[in-house]
Amino acid sequence: MANAPLIRRSALHAFHLAEASMTEDRDWQCADSYGAVDAEVQAVREQVGLSDISPLAKLDIQGNDIFAALGQKLSLGLALETVPVGRVVRVPAQALDVQTDGLLCSLARNHARLISPPGTASTVQVQVESVTRQTDASACMHSTDVTSNFTAIQIAGPHSRDLLRKLTALDLRPAQFPDLSCAQGSLAGIHTLVIRADIQAHLAYQVYCGREFGEYLWDALSDAGQEFGARPFGLAAQRQLHAQG
């Protein structure tokens, strides 16, 4: 008899199980909705919503000249070696051999984080490792699948910046932190990676922290968001927002 597929769960699984209707999506057990999907979508459009996006694949890449090498391999049409620290590049789905676009985050001159759709870590790592094989040995490029190491939470809606500013000293002003920006710093007293990646026309951030802090960060964001009407949203609302805006 064939082995049953491994079903993964995020650090927030207990919360979702108590509050949401669940579904399986690309080998992850996820929250599909927390009641009325239309209300979840409305919260993102008018107030602020929180979503567990931990299933996103996360690849940590380190090495010399990695942005130049990746830019050539992925045919992005720009000189990635000139991408400053703190900026994010959208990677077309076809370049990664996946269904939707990825995000390549410049964390340092020799350090990047590549975010891709759930269940694609191994596929994307093959693409990155092909760069390693074609790169001069002096580049010394290494990639590590860190998907399960991090909890990821999306904060979306017109009050999402207001919510985050209650918990971090990072400068999130639009002029300093436009769409497709990233920064590492303290949020609610723990180290995080914050990415601004808007959903269509909706202001949205992604926050990554160590898995062991996942429940704490979710609670901190939920508490800080009460004055803005924050509510959780699941996969059904995600799909509607990405499709319709």
VENVEN-V582555 format. One record per backbone hydrogen bond with DSSP energy under -1.0 kcal/mol. NH is the residue of the N-H (numbers start at 0). CO is the residue of the C=O. If there is no record, write none. Layout:
NH_CO ; NH_CO
This chain:
7_26 ; 12_9 ; 15_11 ; 16_12 ; 17_13 ; 18_14 ; 19_15 ; 20_32 ; 22_29 ; 24_27 ; 27_24 ; 28_7 ; 29_22 ; 31_20 ; 32_20 ; 39_35 ; 40_36 ; 41_37 ; 42_38 ; 43_39 ; 44_40 ; 45_41 ; 46_42 ; 48_155 ; 49_230 ; 50_153 ; 52_151 ; 55_52 ; 56_115 ; 58_113 ; 59_143 ; 60_111 ; 61_141 ; 62_109 ; 63_138 ; 68_64 ; 69_65 ; 70_66 ; 71_67 ; 72_68 ; 73_69 ; 75_70 ; 79_77 ; 81_78 ; 82_79 ; 85_105 ; 86_83 ; 87_179 ; 88_103 ; 90_101 ; 94_91 ; 97_92 ; 101_90 ; 102_114 ; 103_88 ; 104_112 ; 105_86 ; 106_110 ; 107_110 ; 110_107 ; 111_60 ; 112_104 ; 113_58 ; 114_102 ; 115_56 ; 119_116 ; 123_119 ; 124_120 ; 125_121 ; 126_122 ; 127_123 ; 128_124 ; 129_125 ; 131_127 ; 132_128 ; 133_129 ; 138_135 ; 141_61 ; 143_59 ; 145_57 ; 148_145 ; 150_208 ; 152_206 ; 153_50 ; 154_204 ; 155_48 ; 156_202 ; 158_46 ; 159_156 ; 162_158 ; 163_159 ; 164_160 ; 165_162 ; 166_163 ; 167_163 ; 171_169 ; 175_172 ; 176_172 ; 179_195 ; 181_85 ; 182_193 ; 184_191 ; 186_189 ; 187_166 ; 189_186 ; 191_184 ; 192_207 ; 193_182 ; 194_205 ; 195_180 ; 196_203 ; 198_201 ; 201_198 ; 204_154 ; 205_194 ; 206_152 ; 207_192 ; 208_150 ; 210_148 ; 212_209 ; 213_210 ; 216_212 ; 217_213 ; 218_214 ; 219_215 ; 220_216 ; 221_217 ; 222_218 ; 223_219 ; 224_220 ; 225_222 ; 227_224 ; 228_225 ; 229_224 ; 230_47 ; 232_49 ; 234_30 ; 235_31 ; 237_233 ; 238_234 ; 239_235 ; 240_236 ; 241_237 ; 242_238 ; 243_239 ; 244_240
